[in-house]
Amino acid sequence: MNKISALQKARAAYSPKLPPAFANGAGVKIIEGAPTASAGDSEKIQKLFSATFGSPEIKFEAGAKAGFSAIAAGVILSGGQAPGGHNVIAGLYDGLKSLNKANKLYGFLKGPDGLVKNEYVELTGEIIDAYRNTGGFDMIGSGRTKLEKEEQFLAAYDHCKRLGITSLVIVGGDDSNTNACLLAEYYKKNNIPINVVGCPKTIDGDLKNEQIEASFGFDTACRVYSELIGNIGRDANSAKKYWHFIKLMGRSASHIALECALQTQPNITIISEEAAARNMTLKEIVEYITGIVAARAAKGMNFGVALIPEGLIEFVPEMKSLISTLNDLIAKNNAAFAALADSDDKLQFINSRLPQDLSYVFSSLPRQIQLQLCLDRDPHGNVQVSLIETEKMLAEMVSMRLSELKAGGLYNGKFSAQTHFLGYEGRCAAPSNFDADYCYSLGYTAAALLGAGKTGYMSSVRNTTKAAKHWIAGGIPITMMMNIERRHGEDKPVIRKALVELEGAPFKRLAEHRTEWAENTCYVYPGPIQYFGPTEVCDQITITLSLERA
Ligand code: FBP
């Protein structure tokens, strides 16, 4: 057996809290609401999802329902890791067993691929026990294959039929749950006896809406990053000689950067959604940061902390058009471009073909970033924005701008930057008490939905700003979260992604305080996640959640 840490051993004994609806197991009383519509484009969504559209919202209440016939279910983890995934599976397993001890749970390996290629493991009590309250997705692995084609749906059915599986749980973000909805629709429309239920996962925090209060993993990941940001802030305030530029994960939405800012009170926080709404150019962002660096220097503070969201460059309008023009340009001239061995030749090749305004933007970027924009492409020919070192780019551009100011006698400080990227440090952390409870409850809720024979639903646990004894478990029709969006030149039904709302309470809290945090040193040091101890230390929800649901 693998050696496990003392903390893991102690955490294995933790019993996650459940909503009161499950006092007697996952055999619950079902309270159905009115039929539902979709988040947008209702007519089109109804047409595309004629079999599953309009189902009512569901709430569970404790029941003593017994006599469930035995079923077999399959579970898939899809997309990026998020703390608490193992507890979703543990909750699902325990929920299924509470319905009927003979129920079976299969885990498909490496994400949707496992379902399509029939790679699986039967999850036994022994396997589940080894992973309770642990971080990571290593119990069954995850993957990013998209489950969207008919042949995949049919292959999955074939494999499920052989294993006797009549229920599937897909644990994923907005795209994976969109695909769960397509799968549920396809099976229902074609009378294929497999029910499909989704679970909201992603550290990015962008799978949430009126009905889904939070995606799991956001709480823990933000706590890990905030601990590290706090430590870095304290180092900055001790040494007083570095500016720390910290890029934070979150593919497009800036929820993580915002939550970490609220937890740690850094000097600068860039929010991509704000940059886009204000149509800010890169130069304006650099000017904003430079202004704060110079103002602090004037007060003798040649140090600071700046948070940069991972998706920023895709939200800056000029960068967005530069990236899309580069994608096309390189795709069209692929052979000639690839034949150039020398980096300077490559940059010259690109620059000479860009329209004048974009050539200006391109030339203003540090050379390393120009190269990253040209060279790092995914298999679809797109720039992989997460690999662009925005934190280094901004630090370098700010440094250049400060040199200009210094030459003009407008700045007299010292600027030395350290850069960091926080992402993988948090995705597999041991779940906080909130995520441990929330995930276990989501899994248990999924079991209850399957027990009730529901399909096309997302597992939902609400009222999470209160103690778990007040949580409300139920199901939300996935079609209710959908609208039509343009993707790769086509209109597609998708779950609406939740970006940071500039009118929302979390952003307003930042906006209200950021000048004070910029001009002074107001760092907060949250310290590491605590699992044992006083409630106010161990059982807090994120500031985002508490402000959003206040
Ligand atoms: P999901 O949306 O799948 O949960 O992934 C979130 C995320 O952690 C993003 O924050 C990040 O941009 C991305 O995954 C990185 O993924 P990968 O490690 O596969 O490149």
Boltz pocket constraint, residues with backbone or C-beta under 6 A from the ligand:
constraints:
  - pocket:
      binder: B
      contacts: [[A, 78], [A, 79], [A, 80], [A, 81], [A, 82], [A, 173], [A, 201], [A, 202], [A, 203], [A, 204], [A, 249], [A, 250], [A, 251], [A, 310], [A, 386], [A, 427]]
      max_distance: 6.0
